[in-house]
């Protein structure tokens, strides 16, 4: 069985972080910051900007497919019009570029999101865990960041499958004639207590109790605590935001 069994990248040490922000680090570093809907910081001039801290990159896993599906609501399968059922989740990415100590919104970045459905099934993949779903395109899509650096998705809270804790995959790509190409791939996680509460509801409950929690997942243990979403209740579902910054200077 092919699985997401290898993490890449690493969490920077405190010394490395201090060096990075003092301007002594060479090259281009990839940075990400977690947050929640409405979170921000204010600089000395009073301007609102994201809070930027170093976050780990993690494995892409075997289920990424570059579908080129530009859409915000990724619950529907465009091949047959069916809609995946589950607890609604609004996920907002706030993408920025870090220049010195200031984060500015990064427009024009491509943000891909993909994850399993409430019963642990991925679309457009073949795996002994769930069979052959090739040709299906549910719970996949991308958005291009706005002038404010945001990309928003409407999806469902993910289910679980054997060998992994509950997670969402994402990839951010930037490319332009005037700047270097960047690609950042990682995963987002959820508080175990919240997941237990969500998975007690249908259709999740039909799969039974999950077999792995965050602390037992080898990929999560490699920096996953820095990738846990802060989720807020919103209507019949939840909402969360995640700040991601690329250092360009």
Order of alpha helices (4+ residues) and beta strands (2+ residues): alpha-beta-beta-beta-beta-beta-beta-beta-beta-beta-beta-beta-beta-alpha-alpha-beta-beta
